[in-house]
């Protein structure tokens, strides 16, 4: 069984933009098989490069300003940096650069990207809005569904 990383990214100090981090904290309440690691990736960036090279399967959770209704949870399987949503919230450039760097250094891991649609970024708030907070259970269901499909 391959090792799997569940990676939440975002800025927890900017309200809904931190949903990836809040998701990891929520998922930590559950039990996962030994081959699954949960990681608070903060705002992304090059310090995550080793993780993207080490794991062959990554479930990434992040906010997206994609003009979908607030709280919409989507799953995509990007193959290239250009496949990532065009407006991944406040750390868009960092994640795209990170994925591009991994692809230059070798093969990209299989990535499942769970995005949660947000409408705006709040300044200096560690609280999620009600609609985004309500998406936490759906995010957990998507993670479980992906893990289940990988074990088939």
C-alpha positions in Angstrom: 0.0 0.0 0.0 1.4 3.4 -1.0 1.9 6.2 1.4 -0.6 8.9 1.1 -0.3 12.6 2.2 -3.4 14.6 3.1 -2.2 18.2 2.8 -4.2 21.2 3.9 -2.9 24.6 2.8 -4.0 28.1 3.5 -3.5 31.1 5.8 -5.4 30.4 9.0 -5.1 34.1 9.9 -7.3 35.1 6.9 -10.6 33.5 7.7 -12.1 31.3 5.0 -8.8 31.3 3.2 -7.5 28.9 5.9 -10.1 26.2 5.2 -7.4 23.7 4.2 -5.8 24.1 7.7 -9.1 23.9 9.5 -9.9 20.7 7.4 -6.7 19.0 8.6 -7.5 19.9 12.2 -11.0 18.4 11.8 -9.6 15.3 10.0 -7.1 14.7 12.9 -10.1 13.8 15.0 -10.6 10.6 12.9 -8.4 7.6 12.6 -6.6 6.7 9.4 -4.5 3.8 8.2 -0.8 3.9 9.0 0.1 4.7 5.4 -1.9 8.0 5.6 -0.2 11.2 6.9 -2.0 14.5 7.6 -0.1 17.7 7.3 -0.8 21.4 7.9 1.1 22.9 5.0 0.5 26.5 6.0 0.6 28.8 3.0 2.3 26.4 0.8 5.7 27.3 -0.6 8.9 25.6 -1.3 9.2 24.1 2.2 6.7 21.5 0.9 8.8 20.4 -2.0 10.2 17.4 -0.2 6.7 16.2 0.7 5.6 16.4 -3.0 8.7 14.4 -4.0 8.3 11.8 -1.1 4.7 10.9 -1.5 3.3 9.3 -4.7 -0.3 10.2 -3.8 -1.4 13.5 -2.3 -4.8 14.8 -1.4 -4.5 18.5 -1.2 -7.2 20.7 0.4 -7.4 24.5 -0.4 -9.7 27.5 -0.8 -10.4 28.7 -4.2 -11.8 32.0 -5.5 -13.4 30.4 -8.5 -16.8 32.2 -8.8 -18.7 29.1 -7.7 -21.2 29.5 -4.9 -19.6 30.0 -1.5 -18.9 26.6 0.2 -18.9 24.6 -3.0 -16.6 21.6 -2.5 -15.0 20.3 -5.8 -12.4 17.6 -6.5 -10.1 17.7 -9.5 -7.1 15.6 -10.5 -4.6 18.0 -11.9 -1.8 16.5 -14.0 0.2 19.7 -14.6 0.6 23.1 -12.8 -1.6 24.6 -15.5 -4.4 22.3 -14.5 -4.8 23.9 -11.1 -7.6 26.4 -10.8 -6.6 29.9 -12.0 -7.4 31.6 -8.8 -6.3 29.5 -5.8 -6.8 32.1 -3.1 -4.0 34.1 -1.6 -1.1 31.8 -2.3 -1.8 31.0 -5.9 1.7 31.8 -7.1 3.4 29.7 -4.4 1.4 26.5 -5.1 1.8 26.8 -8.9 5.5 27.4 -8.5 5.8 24.5 -6.2 4.0 22.1 -8.6 6.0 23.4 -11.5 9.3 22.8 -9.5 8.3 19.2 -8.7 7.5 18.5 -12.3 11.0 19.9 -13.3 12.7 17.7 -10.7 10.9 14.6 -11.7 7.5 13.0 -11.9 4.5 14.7 -10.2 2.7 12.6 -7.6 -0.9 11.7 -8.2 -2.8 14.7 -6.8 -6.4 15.0 -5.8 -7.2 18.6 -5.2 -10.2 19.4 -3.1 -11.2 23.0 -3.4 -13.6 24.9 -1.3 -15.1 28.0 -3.0 -14.8 31.2 -1.1 -16.0 34.7 -2.0 -13.4 36.9 -0.3 -10.5 36.8 2.1 -11.0 38.2 5.6 -8.2 40.1 7.1 -7.0 38.9 10.6 -9.7 36.5 11.4 -9.1 32.9 12.5 -12.8 32.1 12.3 -14.5 30.4 9.3 -17.8 31.8 8.0 -20.9 29.6 8.5 -21.1 28.4 4.9 -17.4 27.5 4.8 -17.5 25.9 8.2 -20.5 23.8 7.1 -18.4 22.4 4.3 -16.0 20.6 6.7 -18.2 17.4 6.8 -18.4 17.3 3.0 -14.6 17.7 2.8 -14.1 14.8 5.2 -16.5 12.7 3.0 -14.5 13.6 -0.1 -11.3 12.5 1.6 -12.9 9.2 2.7 -14.2 8.6 -0.8 -10.8 9.2 -2.4 -9.1 6.9 0.1 -11.7 4.3 -0.5 -11.2 4.5 -4.3 -7.5 4.1 -3.9 -7.9 0.9 -1.9 -10.0 -0.7 -4.6 
